[in-house]
Amino acid sequence: MLERLLADAVVVLHLAFVAFALAGGLLVLRWRWVALLHLPALAWAAFVEFTGRICPLTPLENALRAAAGTAAYQGGFVEHYLLPVLYPAELTREVQLLLGAGLLAFNVAVYAAVAWQPRRRRLD
């Protein structure tokens, strides 16, 4: 029971990480210090997408599910949880490269907006 709860917690953490890597740059528009957290997350997510690797959270979740006596899955987090929602076909290398390019393009646009945004003065 505990292993299944931990596996579910890993899924929630993984989904939160993916969302932060994708859209965390939007938080930088409000709080510039978030870039210190977001840029490494973005770099890791892009690395995983462009190299075709599997995030270490996926094997951790699978190990917890196996320990709980439930079925693990093959492939990565994006392929298992997100692509069935976004795309009906299997994750191909080409789709993975497009996802990585989209991730970077969106965040380049967000950081360009951050760079061109006038600095606000603190009113104390």
Secondary structure, 3 states (H helix, E strand, C coil): CHHHHHHHHHHHHHHHHHHHHHHHHHHHCCCHHHHHHHHHHHHHHHHHHHHCCCCCHHHHHHHHHHHCCCCCCCCCHHHHHHHHHHCCCCCCHHHHHHHHHHHHHHHHHHHHHHHHCCCCCCCC
